Amino acid sequence: MRIVITGSIAYDYIMSFPGQFKDHILPDKLDSLALSFLVDSMSKHRGGVAPNIAYTLALLGGRPSILATAGQDFSDYRQWLDTHGVDTTPIKVIPELFTASFFAGKDRIGGQVALFYAGAMGAATQVSFHDLPYRPDFAMISPDDPTAMAQHLRECLELKIPYAYDVSWQLARLTPDEIREGVLGCRMLIVNDYEMSLITDKTGLTETAPELAEKIVAVTRGENGSTLYVDGKRYDIPVIPVQELIDPTGAGDAFRGGLLRGMVAGWDWALAGRVAALAATYCIEKVGPQNHHYTCEEFVRRYREYFDDGGTLDALLRSGE
């Protein structure tokens, strides 16, 4: 099955400051704020919603494609994705721009100062489902340039491509009408509980609204697990204990990749949800959203530590379903 994922491609630069930012901010000088912090460390990570989702989907045996834009510094990132089973052919490089970048400084008590450079992501309207040499069986619309998100959404509707909708951090930029159009037109809605509350506030649609009864609705709830609503049934999915809590960045994207794998393969929804939960746990145990790795055999072995249907999962992964 051909799955095409749209969304941001980015580099994440994470820096560590040994003190506390608040100790260096003078409330009576905010109108002339000028600060510089000497950090102890910096790490660079491959990120962006589309490749994060695609990476996990590929680890679980899928062969997803990414439809997005990247910058002149993308060659090493492309090679990484290609090596791990992600089709990067539809990605367009914008040579005069850099790949979108997230710069975050974190202090010793969890405070954060961050900047986001959109870069090539701002040109995402230059890629289109109409330009693909095939019609995807399924698409994922994830956070991207707002205009591009709206464009890709309407292309899916025009071409009758079923899609999953993950509006995420672009909820603040999209209008209520745009959000409602994306939600009502999708086959699957994937959000966290806070985002679902924002959708409800902006559109009136709740996770159990009658308008969503024929859709797959997935709501993640952090340490409280997740909930899937499918065909009138509710599935409460537990979290999988982490061996060591390192970094939650990208865990939601890993969950989406796992759930997509289960959906397109037609797995039982309880199984698909638990696979998604374990995929998220693997991500949390490493710094960065694409630094975890496992073989299908390793994944099944760990899955069996918590659930008694590991044999079913093993058979499904081996058959490529």
Backbone bond lengths (Angstrom), bond angles and torsions (degrees), N, CA, C in turn:
res aa  C-N    CA-C-N  psi(-1)  N-CA   C-N-CA  omega(-1)  CA-C   N-CA-C  phi
1 M - - - 1.465 - - 1.524 109.86 -
2 R 1.331 116.59 130.56 1.465 120.97 179.70 1.528 110.62 -85.76
3 I 1.322 115.35 117.72 1.464 121.54 177.65 1.517 108.04 -114.75
4 V 1.320 116.50 127.40 1.465 121.48 178.79 1.529 108.49 -115.74
5 I 1.320 116.03 128.96 1.467 121.72 -177.58 1.522 109.52 -112.64
6 T 1.318 116.65 125.42 1.464 121.13 172.78 1.523 109.19 -101.35
7 G 1.324 116.30 157.19 1.459 119.17 178.09 1.512 111.43 147.60
8 S 1.307 115.29 -177.72 1.462 121.39 -176.19 1.520 111.96 -70.58
9 I 1.322 114.73 147.99 1.465 123.05 166.37 1.528 105.08 -120.37
10 A 1.314 117.48 128.99 1.463 119.01 -173.74 1.521 111.62 -150.89
11 Y 1.322 114.65 160.40 1.456 122.06 166.86 1.527 107.52 -104.42
12 D 1.326 116.18 140.79 1.458 121.53 177.34 1.522 109.11 -110.36
13 Y 1.320 116.45 124.26 1.458 121.64 176.89 1.534 107.46 -110.97
14 I 1.326 116.00 113.96 1.464 121.17 -175.38 1.522 109.26 -111.86
15 M 1.335 115.83 124.15 1.464 121.88 -178.49 1.521 110.85 -119.01
16 S 1.316 115.85 148.62 1.460 121.36 -176.85 1.524 111.20 -116.58
17 F 1.338 115.99 122.39 1.465 122.40 177.95 1.529 108.50 -105.65
18 P 1.331 119.29 126.78 1.466 121.37 -172.90 1.527 114.83 -71.94
19 G 1.323 117.94 -17.29 1.463 120.55 -178.80 1.511 112.74 -98.72
20 Q 1.343 114.54 -150.50 1.461 121.20 177.41 1.522 108.72 -123.82
21 F 1.312 117.12 128.29 1.456 120.65 -179.32 1.528 111.46 -57.94
22 K 1.315 116.03 -38.75 1.466 119.56 -174.28 1.529 112.96 -61.99
23 D 1.338 116.57 -24.42 1.458 119.90 -179.41 1.523 112.65 -72.28
24 H 1.318 117.33 -9.68 1.463 121.04 -174.93 1.536 112.16 -119.15
25 I 1.301 115.96 12.20 1.463 120.59 178.65 1.526 108.77 -110.54
26 L 1.309 116.61 120.50 1.467 122.14 179.60 1.529 108.83 -98.06
27 P 1.331 117.96 113.01 1.468 121.28 -176.49 1.525 114.24 -54.45
28 D 1.344 117.43 -34.03 1.464 119.87 -178.03 1.526 112.99 -83.70
29 K 1.350 116.89 2.88 1.464 121.09 179.71 1.531 112.01 -121.39
30 L 1.330 117.10 18.80 1.460 119.54 -176.40 1.523 113.01 -63.54
31 D 1.330 116.57 -27.16 1.462 118.89 -178.96 1.526 112.28 -75.41
32 S 1.330 117.16 -9.52 1.471 120.54 176.74 1.528 110.42 -131.12
33 L 1.316 114.98 35.45 1.460 121.26 -176.71 1.533 111.57 -60.28
34 A 1.330 116.59 127.10 1.461 121.92 177.59 1.524 107.35 -150.22
35 L 1.337 116.14 100.85 1.453 120.72 -174.00 1.520 111.46 -127.09
36 S 1.318 115.22 149.75 1.461 121.77 173.74 1.518 107.06 -141.85
37 F 1.333 117.18 132.83 1.455 121.38 -177.68 1.529 110.23 -118.61
38 L 1.309 116.53 130.37 1.452 121.57 174.70 1.527 107.89 -85.04
39 V 1.324 116.71 117.76 1.468 120.39 -175.29 1.521 110.50 -97.71
40 D 1.334 114.96 157.01 1.461 120.95 -179.30 1.520 112.93 -84.84
41 S 1.338 116.20 -27.93 1.458 118.55 -175.56 1.523 110.61 -153.70
42 M 1.320 115.13 158.02 1.455 120.87 174.15 1.520 108.77 -145.44
43 S 1.314 115.99 136.96 1.457 120.68 175.97 1.525 109.32 -129.74
44 K 1.323 115.58 146.29 1.460 121.91 -179.65 1.526 108.65 -112.97
45 H 1.328 116.13 132.84 1.454 120.50 -176.15 1.521 111.04 -132.45
46 R 1.311 114.84 146.91 1.461 119.82 171.95 1.519 108.03 -73.29
47 G 1.346 116.22 130.40 1.453 120.11 -178.35 1.515 111.73 -146.34
48 G 1.308 114.93 -157.29 1.455 121.15 -173.65 1.519 108.95 96.73
49 V 1.321 116.53 139.00 1.461 120.15 -172.01 1.528 112.37 -62.89
50 A 1.332 117.58 -46.34 1.467 119.94 -174.97 1.534 112.27 -60.28
51 P 1.335 119.94 -52.70 1.461 118.69 178.85 1.524 113.79 -67.79
52 N 1.333 118.15 -29.62 1.467 119.62 176.42 1.532 110.34 -60.89
53 I 1.329 115.89 -47.26 1.464 120.51 179.40 1.526 110.29 -64.95
54 A 1.339 115.41 -46.16 1.466 120.12 -177.27 1.522 111.52 -62.69
55 Y 1.327 117.25 -36.68 1.467 121.28 -178.38 1.528 111.03 -60.28
56 T 1.341 116.90 -48.71 1.465 119.97 178.93 1.514 111.32 -65.62
57 L 1.320 117.30 -42.10 1.460 120.77 178.65 1.526 110.45 -58.62
58 A 1.328 117.22 -40.02 1.463 121.03 178.85 1.526 111.49 -69.78
59 L 1.342 118.08 -38.39 1.457 120.72 177.38 1.521 111.31 -58.65
60 L 1.336 116.33 -32.64 1.463 121.63 -178.11 1.521 113.02 -91.00
61 G 1.317 116.75 13.40 1.454 119.76 173.15 1.502 115.99 101.38
62 G 1.335 118.32 0.57 1.458 120.55 177.81 1.524 110.81 -81.84
63 R 1.316 115.46 171.08 1.467 120.79 176.83 1.531 107.56 -134.00
64 P 1.336 117.64 69.43 1.467 121.02 -175.90 1.520 112.78 -76.50
65 S 1.316 115.79 158.58 1.463 122.80 173.60 1.526 108.24 -116.15
66 I 1.323 116.19 151.14 1.464 121.40 178.32 1.518 109.09 -113.95
67 L 1.332 115.97 128.45 1.463 122.67 175.34 1.520 107.14 -111.19
68 A 1.332 116.43 101.74 1.458 119.95 -173.41 1.522 108.99 -164.40
69 T 1.335 115.68 -176.89 1.460 121.36 178.14 1.524 109.97 -122.36
70 A 1.332 114.90 144.74 1.460 121.84 177.35 1.519 108.23 -136.84
71 G 1.326 115.59 173.71 1.462 119.85 -174.60 1.514 114.22 -105.33
72 Q 1.319 115.10 -170.14 1.456 123.33 -175.50 1.525 113.07 -63.88
73 D 1.327 117.27 -18.28 1.463 123.07 -178.00 1.522 112.77 -98.03
74 F 1.333 117.69 23.49 1.460 121.41 -170.56 1.530 113.95 -92.70
75 S 1.306 119.87 -10.00 1.468 121.26 -168.94 1.529 113.11 -57.91
76 D 1.340 118.42 -45.67 1.463 120.45 179.75 1.524 111.20 -65.40
77 Y 1.328 115.57 -38.76 1.466 120.46 178.90 1.534 109.83 -64.35
78 R 1.324 117.04 -43.23 1.465 120.45 178.51 1.538 110.82 -58.51
79 Q 1.337 115.17 -44.70 1.463 119.79 -179.34 1.530 110.67 -61.12
80 W 1.330 116.15 -40.78 1.471 121.01 178.19 1.524 110.54 -59.77
81 L 1.307 117.34 -48.75 1.457 121.13 -178.51 1.525 111.48 -64.94
82 D 1.317 116.38 -44.45 1.467 119.96 178.54 1.523 110.79 -58.76
83 T 1.330 115.93 -42.93 1.465 120.99 -178.88 1.523 111.62 -62.12
84 H 1.330 116.51 -31.60 1.465 120.60 -176.69 1.528 113.52 -97.85
85 G 1.317 117.21 16.23 1.459 120.13 170.12 1.503 116.38 92.18
86 V 1.327 117.66 15.52 1.463 121.67 178.55 1.530 108.82 -101.82
87 D 1.313 117.17 130.19 1.464 121.38 178.44 1.521 109.40 -81.88
88 T 1.327 116.51 114.00 1.467 120.96 -178.12 1.529 112.14 -102.32
89 T 1.322 117.31 7.53 1.464 120.66 -177.18 1.529 113.25 -53.47
90 P 1.362 119.87 -42.57 1.471 118.98 -178.01 1.524 114.95 -74.05
91 I 1.329 118.10 -6.13 1.463 120.22 -178.54 1.525 109.44 -73.66
92 K 1.327 116.18 129.66 1.460 121.27 179.07 1.527 109.95 -102.80
93 V 1.321 116.10 128.62 1.461 121.16 177.17 1.529 109.35 -89.68
94 I 1.327 115.37 129.52 1.466 122.53 176.12 1.526 106.66 -98.75
95 P 1.318 118.50 100.49 1.470 121.24 -167.58 1.518 115.48 -65.03
96 E 1.328 117.98 -24.19 1.465 119.46 -176.96 1.531 112.88 -88.39
97 L 1.326 116.67 0.30 1.468 120.65 -177.38 1.521 110.42 -126.30
98 F 1.335 115.32 161.08 1.457 120.94 172.23 1.532 109.11 -92.40
99 T 1.309 115.65 158.30 1.461 121.20 173.74 1.529 108.72 -61.82
100 A 1.322 116.48 144.10 1.463 120.62 177.94 1.523 110.23 -49.38
101 S 1.332 116.52 143.49 1.467 120.33 -175.76 1.523 111.02 -139.65
102 F 1.324 114.44 139.50 1.462 122.69 178.25 1.524 107.77 -113.27
103 F 1.326 116.57 121.45 1.455 122.12 -179.77 1.532 108.30 -112.83
104 A 1.322 116.39 116.50 1.462 119.77 -176.60 1.519 110.77 -127.84
105 G 1.325 115.61 128.47 1.452 121.39 172.32 1.516 108.81 -106.30
106 K 1.331 116.71 128.59 1.460 121.02 -178.85 1.522 109.38 -119.37
107 D 1.340 115.44 137.33 1.466 118.01 178.70 1.525 110.42 -98.27
108 R 1.317 116.41 -176.84 1.463 119.81 -170.30 1.526 114.25 -74.43
109 I 1.331 117.96 -10.61 1.465 119.71 177.65 1.524 111.92 -111.70
110 G 1.330 116.33 14.37 1.460 119.59 176.56 1.506 115.42 93.85
111 G 1.335 117.92 -0.35 1.463 119.73 175.43 1.517 110.62 -65.98
112 Q 1.313 116.74 149.94 1.463 119.61 -176.68 1.519 111.28 -139.69
113 V 1.312 115.30 138.98 1.457 123.50 170.29 1.527 105.83 -121.99
114 A 1.317 117.36 125.91 1.460 119.61 -173.05 1.524 111.96 -137.55
115 L 1.323 114.35 151.53 1.454 122.40 174.79 1.532 107.79 -132.60
116 F 1.324 116.65 142.79 1.461 120.20 178.57 1.521 109.46 -125.08
117 Y 1.320 114.72 125.33 1.463 121.55 177.83 1.523 107.51 -103.68
118 A 1.322 117.92 116.77 1.462 121.03 -175.56 1.527 111.89 -70.08
119 G 1.327 117.23 -38.37 1.455 120.27 177.55 1.515 113.31 50.53
120 A 1.335 115.40 -129.98 1.463 121.32 -175.96 1.515 113.10 -64.85
121 M 1.335 118.15 -20.42 1.459 120.41 177.52 1.530 110.96 -59.07
122 G 1.330 116.34 -30.72 1.460 120.70 -179.88 1.510 113.55 -67.13
123 A 1.340 117.16 -10.22 1.470 121.46 178.74 1.521 111.95 -105.63
124 A 1.327 117.02 18.88 1.466 120.77 -173.96 1.524 113.70 -65.95
125 T 1.330 117.66 -14.73 1.469 119.03 175.70 1.525 111.15 -70.19
126 Q 1.327 117.34 -10.69 1.464 120.51 -179.75 1.531 113.04 -78.93
127 V 1.327 117.32 -7.84 1.466 120.24 174.68 1.525 108.00 -111.01
128 S 1.333 115.97 144.56 1.459 120.35 -172.28 1.524 111.03 -145.68
129 F 1.327 115.57 146.55 1.462 120.48 173.46 1.532 110.63 -62.12
130 H 1.314 116.53 -27.72 1.466 120.20 179.51 1.526 111.92 -65.71
131 D 1.326 117.21 -23.28 1.460 120.59 -176.93 1.525 113.18 -87.47
132 L 1.317 117.66 -8.52 1.461 120.17 179.49 1.528 110.14 -70.56
133 P 1.320 118.10 143.33 1.467 120.23 -179.85 1.523 113.20 -78.05
134 Y 1.313 116.76 5.23 1.465 122.03 -179.95 1.528 108.64 -146.97
135 R 1.320 115.96 166.16 1.456 120.87 175.29 1.522 107.86 -100.27
136 P 1.335 118.46 116.56 1.470 120.13 -179.44 1.526 111.60 -60.80
137 D 1.319 115.28 150.08 1.464 120.01 174.08 1.524 110.99 -78.15
138 F 1.327 115.45 -27.22 1.463 120.16 -178.85 1.524 108.14 -157.19
139 A 1.322 116.20 150.12 1.462 121.54 179.63 1.527 109.63 -131.29
140 M 1.318 114.09 158.47 1.467 121.55 174.47 1.515 107.27 -125.00
141 I 1.326 116.59 119.76 1.464 121.65 175.91 1.521 106.81 -99.21
142 S 1.319 116.69 107.40 1.463 120.40 -178.43 1.527 109.70 -119.49
143 P 1.336 118.35 171.28 1.465 121.98 -172.68 1.524 113.83 -52.77
144 D 1.322 114.80 134.26 1.453 122.77 -172.78 1.523 107.20 -160.22
145 D 1.321 116.88 -171.81 1.457 120.08 169.20 1.527 108.45 -53.28
146 P 1.348 119.45 128.85 1.464 121.00 -174.59 1.524 114.40 -55.12
147 T 1.324 117.18 -41.23 1.463 119.83 179.08 1.521 110.84 -65.18
148 A 1.329 116.35 -39.77 1.460 120.35 178.27 1.521 111.22 -66.19
149 M 1.332 117.14 -38.70 1.468 119.65 177.93 1.520 110.78 -58.90
150 A 1.335 115.76 -45.75 1.464 119.87 179.62 1.528 110.77 -63.98
151 Q 1.333 116.42 -40.33 1.468 120.75 179.42 1.529 111.10 -62.71
152 H 1.323 116.39 -48.90 1.463 120.34 -176.74 1.530 111.45 -67.51
153 L 1.310 115.69 -33.45 1.459 120.01 175.84 1.530 110.53 -61.28
154 R 1.315 116.16 -49.52 1.475 120.00 -178.10 1.521 111.67 -67.61
155 E 1.340 116.71 -31.57 1.463 119.42 176.01 1.527 110.73 -63.93
156 C 1.336 115.79 -41.66 1.469 119.01 177.33 1.525 111.21 -62.12
157 L 1.324 116.29 -40.83 1.458 119.86 178.68 1.528 110.86 -65.98
158 E 1.329 116.63 -42.12 1.468 120.55 -179.85 1.527 111.68 -64.90
159 L 1.321 116.01 -42.22 1.457 121.47 -176.08 1.528 112.55 -87.92
160 K 1.340 115.36 -0.41 1.467 121.37 -179.65 1.535 111.73 58.26
161 I 1.317 114.53 44.58 1.460 120.97 175.57 1.525 108.25 -96.28
162 P 1.322 119.92 115.97 1.471 119.78 177.42 1.526 109.34 -63.31
163 Y 1.331 116.50 142.40 1.465 118.91 -175.36 1.518 112.42 -142.30
164 A 1.327 113.86 155.51 1.457 121.69 169.81 1.519 107.54 -96.67
165 Y 1.324 116.37 142.01 1.465 121.33 -176.26 1.516 109.18 -115.49
166 D 1.328 115.24 122.65 1.464 122.88 -179.19 1.519 107.76 -130.98
167 V 1.319 117.45 83.92 1.466 121.20 -173.28 1.525 111.96 -75.08
168 S 1.328 117.37 -34.08 1.464 124.35 170.82 1.531 113.47 47.03
169 W 1.379 116.29 -126.98 1.466 120.29 -171.82 1.521 113.57 -73.80
170 Q 1.321 118.55 -1.12 1.465 119.09 175.21 1.524 112.15 -92.40
171 L 1.308 117.87 6.33 1.465 120.03 175.51 1.523 111.72 -57.34
172 A 1.335 115.91 -32.36 1.467 120.03 -178.42 1.520 112.17 -71.75
173 R 1.346 118.02 -20.44 1.449 121.13 -175.89 1.531 114.08 -101.85
174 L 1.322 117.32 -21.26 1.456 120.49 -177.68 1.525 110.76 -89.59
175 T 1.325 116.67 148.12 1.453 121.16 178.91 1.523 109.53 -77.95
176 P 1.329 117.93 159.30 1.463 120.14 176.00 1.524 112.77 -54.53
177 D 1.328 117.17 -39.14 1.473 119.72 179.26 1.521 111.17 -65.27
178 E 1.339 117.60 -39.78 1.464 120.79 178.81 1.525 110.83 -66.21
179 I 1.328 116.30 -41.25 1.463 120.34 178.94 1.526 110.29 -64.25
180 R 1.315 115.68 -45.02 1.465 120.11 -179.20 1.539 110.91 -62.46
181 E 1.326 116.52 -42.03 1.461 120.28 178.46 1.524 110.75 -59.88
182 G 1.339 116.63 -44.52 1.456 120.45 -179.72 1.512 112.60 -65.26
183 V 1.321 116.73 -41.42 1.461 121.16 -178.05 1.527 111.12 -69.46
184 L 1.319 117.35 -46.65 1.460 120.35 -176.54 1.518 112.83 -71.86
185 G 1.330 117.74 -24.02 1.453 119.90 -178.77 1.517 114.60 -89.26
186 C 1.341 117.09 -10.23 1.457 119.95 -172.51 1.524 112.95 -82.25
187 R 1.318 114.63 163.46 1.468 121.46 170.15 1.513 109.54 -90.79
188 M 1.345 116.09 -35.09 1.464 121.47 -179.10 1.527 109.68 -135.03
189 L 1.320 116.51 134.45 1.464 122.76 174.02 1.521 107.59 -112.27
190 I 1.347 116.65 124.49 1.469 121.37 178.64 1.519 108.82 -124.00
191 V 1.342 116.54 117.68 1.464 122.20 -178.45 1.521 109.38 -146.51
192 N 1.331 117.05 164.96 1.457 118.28 168.17 1.528 108.47 -91.26
193 D 1.325 116.75 172.81 1.466 119.67 -172.54 1.530 112.44 -65.46
194 Y 1.339 116.92 -33.34 1.470 118.63 178.10 1.521 110.72 -68.60
195 E 1.337 116.23 -42.23 1.463 119.97 178.26 1.519 111.27 -63.50
196 M 1.343 116.56 -36.76 1.459 119.27 177.59 1.522 110.41 -63.82
197 S 1.320 117.02 -37.61 1.465 120.66 177.10 1.527 110.91 -64.08
198 L 1.334 116.97 -39.61 1.468 120.56 177.38 1.531 111.11 -65.42
199 I 1.328 116.28 -41.07 1.464 119.61 177.41 1.522 110.14 -61.23
200 T 1.315 116.35 -42.57 1.460 120.64 177.82 1.517 111.16 -61.87
201 D 1.337 115.49 -43.01 1.463 119.80 -179.72 1.527 111.75 -64.37
202 K 1.337 116.73 -37.33 1.465 120.44 -175.93 1.529 113.36 -85.60
203 T 1.332 117.37 -29.58 1.474 119.62 -173.30 1.522 114.51 -122.02
204 G 1.329 116.72 -15.87 1.463 119.40 -175.47 1.517 113.19 85.68
205 L 1.318 118.97 -4.75 1.463 122.41 -178.72 1.525 110.10 -84.65
206 T 1.312 117.14 125.81 1.461 122.04 176.01 1.529 109.24 -100.54
207 E 1.316 116.95 169.81 1.468 119.72 -178.34 1.523 112.52 -66.50
208 T 1.333 117.57 -19.35 1.465 120.85 178.23 1.537 111.82 -112.70
209 A 1.331 117.07 19.35 1.472 120.78 -179.58 1.525 110.96 -61.03
210 P 1.328 118.17 142.46 1.473 121.12 178.31 1.520 112.94 -55.32
211 E 1.337 117.19 -32.16 1.471 120.52 -179.70 1.532 112.35 -64.24
212 L 1.354 116.74 -18.84 1.462 120.96 -177.94 1.526 112.13 -104.89
213 A 1.318 116.99 6.66 1.466 121.21 -172.97 1.528 113.26 -61.13
214 E 1.328 117.12 -30.77 1.466 119.97 -177.93 1.529 112.38 -96.18
215 K 1.319 116.47 9.31 1.464 121.12 -180.00 1.523 110.24 -107.64
216 I 1.307 115.40 167.33 1.461 121.64 171.45 1.522 106.03 -94.06
217 V 1.306 117.28 120.46 1.461 121.79 -179.95 1.528 108.05 -116.96
218 A 1.314 116.25 120.86 1.462 122.19 179.50 1.515 108.61 -117.74
219 V 1.327 117.08 123.01 1.460 122.62 -179.84 1.524 108.46 -122.78
220 T 1.323 117.17 115.13 1.461 120.57 177.80 1.524 109.18 -87.78
221 R 1.333 115.52 145.97 1.471 120.82 -173.44 1.527 112.34 -131.17
222 G 1.331 116.95 33.55 1.456 120.31 177.15 1.517 112.12 59.77
223 E 1.324 115.88 -129.79 1.463 121.08 -177.47 1.526 112.58 -66.76
224 N 1.333 117.00 -11.06 1.466 120.83 178.78 1.531 112.92 -94.13
225 G 1.316 117.10 13.46 1.452 120.19 175.93 1.513 112.79 84.22
226 S 1.301 116.13 -146.54 1.462 121.60 -179.03 1.519 109.86 -149.72
227 T 1.331 115.03 165.78 1.452 121.50 -179.88 1.518 109.13 -130.80
228 L 1.325 115.99 133.19 1.457 121.91 174.94 1.526 108.72 -115.24
229 Y 1.322 115.81 135.60 1.459 121.64 174.04 1.526 107.21 -117.06
230 V 1.330 116.30 117.71 1.463 120.88 -178.01 1.526 109.23 -143.57
231 D 1.337 116.05 124.65 1.475 121.59 175.29 1.524 112.67 51.76
232 G 1.318 115.49 43.19 1.460 119.68 177.04 1.510 114.94 79.88
233 K 1.314 118.02 1.43 1.454 121.55 179.34 1.522 110.61 -109.51
234 R 1.317 114.15 149.41 1.465 120.60 177.75 1.532 108.72 -112.51
235 Y 1.322 115.80 131.72 1.463 121.65 177.62 1.520 108.04 -119.10
236 D 1.315 117.09 118.53 1.462 121.52 176.53 1.527 108.16 -96.08
237 I 1.320 115.52 116.61 1.460 122.14 -174.39 1.526 109.59 -103.19
238 P 1.326 117.70 124.87 1.476 119.40 179.97 1.528 111.46 -78.68
239 V 1.311 115.08 162.32 1.473 119.00 171.48 1.527 108.22 -80.14
240 I 1.310 116.39 154.58 1.464 121.57 175.80 1.525 107.22 -99.57
241 P 1.321 119.58 125.49 1.468 120.96 -177.43 1.526 111.91 -55.39
242 V 1.327 115.33 139.38 1.466 120.09 178.07 1.523 109.34 -87.94
243 Q 1.331 115.59 147.86 1.460 120.04 174.60 1.518 109.90 -73.50
244 E 1.339 116.02 -36.12 1.461 121.93 175.31 1.521 108.27 -156.53
245 L 1.324 116.43 124.82 1.459 121.14 179.71 1.527 109.19 -79.37
246 I 1.341 116.03 110.85 1.458 120.59 -176.18 1.518 112.15 -109.78
247 D 1.331 117.38 -55.46 1.465 120.70 -173.71 1.528 109.49 -158.41
248 P 1.329 118.28 117.50 1.466 120.32 -178.73 1.526 114.47 -77.98
249 T 1.343 117.50 -3.81 1.463 119.87 -177.88 1.526 110.85 -59.00
250 G 1.318 116.28 125.56 1.455 121.23 176.96 1.511 115.05 88.65
251 A 1.339 117.82 -3.33 1.465 119.77 -178.46 1.531 111.61 -62.22
252 G 1.324 116.46 -39.45 1.465 119.50 178.32 1.517 111.96 -64.74
253 D 1.331 116.84 -35.93 1.460 120.55 177.76 1.528 110.49 -68.10
254 A 1.332 116.94 -40.02 1.465 120.30 177.31 1.529 110.18 -63.39
255 F 1.319 116.59 -39.98 1.470 120.30 176.28 1.523 110.14 -58.82
256 R 1.324 116.85 -43.61 1.466 120.95 -179.54 1.529 111.43 -63.05
257 G 1.343 115.41 -41.50 1.451 119.23 178.03 1.519 111.99 -61.40
258 G 1.328 116.30 -42.89 1.454 120.39 178.61 1.513 112.80 -65.67
259 L 1.327 115.94 -40.52 1.464 119.44 -179.36 1.526 110.99 -68.86
260 L 1.328 116.85 -38.68 1.461 120.05 176.05 1.531 110.97 -60.31
261 R 1.341 115.76 -41.42 1.466 119.74 179.20 1.528 110.32 -58.37
262 G 1.325 116.02 -44.88 1.455 119.54 179.97 1.515 113.19 -68.27
263 M 1.334 116.19 -37.90 1.462 119.64 -177.27 1.522 112.00 -67.05
264 V 1.326 116.50 -49.83 1.459 118.95 -175.94 1.531 111.09 -69.84
265 A 1.346 117.16 -23.63 1.458 120.29 178.35 1.526 111.91 -85.07
266 G 1.339 117.08 -11.63 1.460 120.02 179.45 1.514 113.99 76.78
267 W 1.347 116.93 25.75 1.451 119.64 179.02 1.526 110.73 -69.49
268 D 1.320 116.48 159.63 1.457 122.08 170.52 1.533 108.07 -56.03
269 W 1.331 116.68 140.43 1.468 119.50 -172.39 1.523 113.70 -68.22
270 A 1.335 116.65 -29.86 1.464 118.10 175.41 1.527 109.87 -65.28
271 L 1.327 116.88 -40.71 1.462 121.59 177.41 1.525 110.64 -65.55
272 A 1.332 117.56 -46.84 1.463 121.54 -179.47 1.529 111.08 -59.51
273 G 1.324 116.22 -41.06 1.462 120.07 179.93 1.512 112.70 -66.12
274 R 1.320 116.68 -39.03 1.469 119.70 179.86 1.533 111.27 -71.42
275 V 1.334 115.94 -35.37 1.461 119.15 174.11 1.527 110.24 -61.43
276 A 1.332 116.64 -43.67 1.461 121.11 178.24 1.525 111.13 -61.30
277 A 1.331 116.76 -41.32 1.461 120.75 -179.77 1.526 111.46 -64.00
278 L 1.341 116.66 -41.96 1.459 119.39 179.35 1.529 110.76 -68.55
279 A 1.327 117.11 -37.42 1.467 120.14 176.47 1.529 110.45 -59.15
280 A 1.323 117.33 -40.74 1.461 121.50 178.16 1.527 110.99 -65.25
281 T 1.333 117.12 -39.36 1.459 120.96 179.91 1.529 111.14 -62.42
282 Y 1.322 117.16 -43.55 1.466 120.29 177.05 1.528 110.81 -56.35
283 C 1.330 116.81 -40.85 1.462 120.83 -178.72 1.531 111.63 -65.63
284 I 1.318 116.56 -41.43 1.467 122.13 -177.84 1.526 111.81 -62.61
285 E 1.317 116.90 -25.24 1.462 121.13 -174.69 1.529 113.51 -83.18
286 K 1.329 117.25 2.29 1.465 121.86 177.59 1.525 109.91 -131.72
287 V 1.316 116.85 156.76 1.459 121.19 173.13 1.524 107.98 -80.87
288 G 1.321 116.95 128.85 1.451 120.80 -179.74 1.519 111.95 93.38
289 P 1.323 117.05 150.40 1.459 121.12 -173.09 1.522 116.03 -80.91
290 Q 1.356 118.65 -6.61 1.470 120.05 -179.97 1.520 112.41 -133.43
291 N 1.306 117.77 28.11 1.458 120.76 -178.77 1.523 112.80 -102.79
292 H 1.326 117.51 0.61 1.458 121.09 174.40 1.525 108.89 -90.04
293 H 1.312 116.15 157.30 1.460 119.75 179.38 1.529 108.92 -156.89
294 Y 1.320 115.69 150.05 1.466 121.88 175.77 1.520 108.12 -163.42
295 T 1.313 115.48 153.16 1.460 120.35 170.05 1.524 107.40 -87.84
296 C 1.313 116.78 164.98 1.468 119.67 177.61 1.526 110.54 -60.62
297 E 1.337 116.78 -36.16 1.468 120.88 179.31 1.529 110.49 -65.18
298 E 1.318 117.11 -42.53 1.465 120.55 178.51 1.517 110.73 -65.25
299 F 1.315 116.03 -39.69 1.462 120.67 179.86 1.528 110.16 -62.05
300 V 1.324 117.03 -47.69 1.466 121.40 -179.47 1.523 110.84 -63.02
301 R 1.322 116.72 -41.35 1.462 120.43 -179.61 1.528 110.70 -59.80
302 R 1.311 116.72 -43.05 1.468 118.89 179.03 1.523 110.73 -71.47
303 Y 1.318 116.65 -37.76 1.465 120.33 178.27 1.532 110.23 -57.22
304 R 1.316 116.99 -40.23 1.462 121.78 -177.73 1.524 112.68 -66.06
305 E 1.327 117.63 -18.46 1.454 120.12 177.39 1.526 111.90 -67.05
306 Y 1.335 115.78 -21.06 1.468 119.54 -175.02 1.523 113.80 -118.82
307 F 1.328 117.80 -25.59 1.460 120.25 -173.67 1.523 110.77 -130.88
308 D 1.333 116.16 150.09 1.458 120.68 -175.30 1.524 113.78 -92.77
309 D 1.337 118.09 4.32 1.463 119.66 178.03 1.530 111.18 -104.89
310 G 1.318 116.99 26.95 1.456 121.17 179.39 1.513 113.19 -62.48
311 G 1.337 116.45 -31.23 1.458 119.58 177.21 1.506 112.14 -63.03
312 T 1.333 115.97 -39.18 1.460 120.66 177.06 1.518 110.62 -63.27
313 L 1.333 116.22 -45.96 1.459 120.76 179.11 1.526 110.66 -61.80
314 D 1.325 117.10 -42.34 1.456 121.07 -179.93 1.528 110.79 -59.90
315 A 1.317 116.39 -44.86 1.460 120.86 -179.99 1.525 111.40 -64.63
316 L 1.329 116.84 -39.89 1.462 120.63 -178.49 1.514 111.14 -67.59
317 L 1.334 117.41 -43.19 1.462 120.54 -179.78 1.529 111.31 -67.18
318 R 1.320 116.37 -38.49 1.459 119.50 179.81 1.525 112.33 -68.39
319 S 1.340 115.85 -31.86 1.460 119.00 -179.71 1.515 112.47 -80.61
320 G 1.347 116.55 -11.97 1.456 120.69 -179.22 1.507 112.64 78.32
321 E 1.333 118.21 14.09 1.470 120.21 -178.80 1.520 110.42 -74.93
